[in-house]
Amino acid sequence: MAHPMNATVSKKMVGHAHPTPRLRLSTSVSSPRCLIFTWTEGLGDIAVRTVRRAAHAGTTMPQFSLSEYFGAMRAIMMQDIGAVDLSSCYLPIRRFNPASLTTCSGRSILAQLMKTAYAIVIEDLDLTPEHLQTHREQFGLGGTAAIHCVADGFVTEAQQYVVMSAELADRIPGNRLW
């Protein structure tokens, strides 16, 4: 889940914070309308890299052309237009929400699904093996196994996991979490 109110990066700092040879930050990169109307610098600067960068309390993807949107989200969330500094870039902070694995009544979604399924496939950008281990410690998940699928042939930053009955675990390639 993105939290725009937690991420501000000075335009001056962006080029130095994570030096990348191919990253060219134009002065209008945080303003999509300027990029579109200035063809010479324009559309090429809208290209968004999908590389995730560590940030406080999560990760971020440097999507500078969406800065105005995330700045507006920050102002709305804080209910203060003054919370937005026009000389800053606003980026979303992504982090895993453990509540996404629990039902409204406080039960494990994985345990509930395992009552009717042989296996559950999870693909998520923010879920780490540690999050799954913590969920297992909290809810037990007896009789299950979890596999972190690595080197699966897909080029993606998302993590893939399979939670299944322990008897089926040997059939799935990857790192066994439990």
MIMI-345642 format. One record per residue: residue in three letters; x, y, z of N, C-alpha, C in turn. Coordinates in steps of 0.05 Angstrom, whole numbers, plus 5000, padded with zeros to 4 digits. Each point is the difference from the previous one (the first is absolute). Last residue first. Layout:
N
ALAXYZXYZXYZ...
//
This chain:
178
TRP517545365115499349825023498949754989LEU504450594941500050185024499349855025ARG504649724901497949935019500350185025ASN502950174894501049995028497749955019GLY499749634896500450265014501149955028PRO493549394927502850095003500150275013ILE492549195011500350284992503050085003ARG496449145027499450024971500550284989ASP500749715094502249904984499650034970ALA493150225066502250194999502349924983LEU491149575027500650094972502550174997GLU496649665085500549774983500750084972ALA497350645067502749915003500749774982SER492550714972500249795020502949905000MET499550984967498649754993500149815024VAL503051034953499449885026498249764993VAL507350644942497949805000499749895028TYR504250954947500049805022497849804994GLN506250904954497949794997500449795022GLN502551124978500749755013497749804996ALA503150894937498149885019501149745011GLU504050544931500950065027498149885020THR502549614899498150175014501150065028VAL501549344913501450245007498050195012PHE500248874993498650254995501750245009GLY502649085012499950064972498650254993ASP502049615089497849864987499850064970ALA505850225086501149924974497949844984VAL496750005094502250174990501049894974CYS491449905076500949934973502050204990HIS496849635098500650264987501249924973ILE493249435069502450004982500250284988ALA494949435088500150244983502649994984ALA492449315059502850074992499950244983THR493149465079500550144974503050034996GLY495349635079499649834977500550134973GLY497950675079500849725003499449844975LEU499751005030499949884973501149725000GLY500450835069500549715000500249874973PHE498850975031497649844995500449705000GLN507250675016497650125013497649814998GLU508249784957500450005029497550095015ARG500050054906499949725009500349985030HIS501250844960497149924998499749715010THR508750334993498750135022497049925000GLN505149714927500849865025498650115024LEU498750444918498649745001500749845025HIS504650814985497250055006498449745001GLU509049944975499750075028497150065008PRO502449864908499949755015499750055030THR496150774942502649875001499749735015LEU493650784942500149785019502749864999ASP497350734940501050085027500249785020LEU496849934906502550164999501250045028ASP494049134966499750265013502750144998GLU493949044981501950174986499650285010ILE497048915026500050285007502250144984VAL493749035004502250144987499750295007ILE496549025045499450294996502550124987ALA495348935013502350194999498950284995TYR494149275015502549855003502450185002ALA489750275031501849994978502449835006THR492650225061498749924976501949974976LYS502750265090497949815006498649894975MET506850694999501149735001497949795008LEU498050945002500249904973500949714998GLN499950445084497349964991500049894971ALA508350225039498849775014497249944990LEU504350784968501349764990498849755012ILE497250835032498849954973501349754989SER499250215106501849994978498649944974ARG494950515081501149744993501950024977GLY494350715042502649965012501249724995SER491750464966499649885027502649925013CYS499750364911498850205018499749905028THR507649514946497250064994499050225019THR510549864965498049935021497250084991LEU508450204954499949705002498049915022SER502050934982499049894975499949695000ALA503850555071497149965002498849894974PRO509350275008499449735010497049945002ASN505350674933498150025021499249725010PHE509050464944498049795003498350065025ARG504550774937500749825022497849805003ARG503850924937498649745001501049855024ILE499551084967501549805016498349755001PRO500450874926498549825018501949825014LEU502451034968500049724990498449835020TYR502351104970498649825018499749734988CYS506750944993498749784986498749825021SER502451115007500649725007498549814981SER499150975004502749954992500949715006LEU491450385025500249984971502849954990ASP495049725093502050194992500549964970VAL491749755073501349944975501950234993ALA494150005075501849775005501549934975GLY493150695008502750095006501949775005ILE490749884987501350064974502950095005ASP493749365061501450255002501550044973GLN495649185037498050225000501250275003MET504049094989500750175023497950235003MET499049394928500249845024500650165025ILE499750444916497349905007500249855026ALA508150304963498450235009497249915010ARG505549354959501150085026498450225012MET498049734913499149805019501050075028ALA503150534929497250065006498849805020GLY508749854970500050245017497150085007PHE501349294940500649925028500250245019TYR498450184908497949835010500549935030GLU506750454953497850185006497649855012SER507749504970500450155024497750195008LEU502049354924497649995016500250165026SER507249894937497950134985497349995014PHE507949575036500050295003497850144985GLN502549045040498150084979499650305001PRO506349205046500250284992498350074976MET498349295081500849994972500150294991THR501149525103498750194981500949944972THR499049535109501550044975498550194982GLY500449915114499049854976501850034976ALA501250465088497449865004498949864976HIS507550664976499249965027497249875001ALA505249754915499350265012499249955029ALA504749474906499450005028499450295009ARG498149684900502150115016499149985029ARG497649534897499150085026502550095016VAL497649974891501949925021499050115026THR496350114909498649855020501949895022ARG499350914930501549765007498549855022VAL496150694923500249945028501649755004ALA498250854923500749715005500649965029ILE498450864961497849875014500749715006ASP505650594948500450025028497749895017GLY500050034903502049815010500550025030LEU494050614954498949735005502149815010GLY503151024994497449875004499749715006GLU506750684962500749865025497949795006THR498350464922502949954998501049865026TRP490750284990500749764986503049945001THR493050525061502750074990501249754987PHE491249985039500050234982502850094991ILE498649265061498549944976500250234980LEU504050095085501449804984498549954974CYS496150575064502350134988501449804982ARG492949675050499050184980502250154986PRO502049425074499349864975499150194978SER506650155084497650124989499249874974SER508049835053497849955018497450124990VAL508350094952499349715002497749955019SER505250824966497149984999499049715004THR509350254997498950195020496949975001SER505949144973499650274989498750175021LEU506249105006497750135013499850294988ARG504348984976500350284994497650155010LEU505148985009497950175010500750294994ARG505649224981497950054980497950195009PRO507449725057501150124976497850074980THR498950005106499549814979500950124974PRO500150195115501150064973499649764981HIS495150365088500449734988501250044972ALA499250765055499249805020500549724990HIS501350834949502249915016499349775019GLY493650444941502249924983502449885016VAL492550375048499349764984502349904983MET499950825056501049755012499649764982LYS496550874978502950025000501349745010LYS490750115002500949974973503050004998SER495149675090500850254987500949954972VAL493049405054502850004992500550264986THR492349445066500750244985502949994995ALA491949345043502350014982500350274987ASN492849665060502549935013502450044982MET490650114976500650205020502749955013PRO495949414934501450244989500750205021HIS498348934995499550215020501450254991ALA496448964959501650244998499150215020MET499848884998498350235000501850255000
//
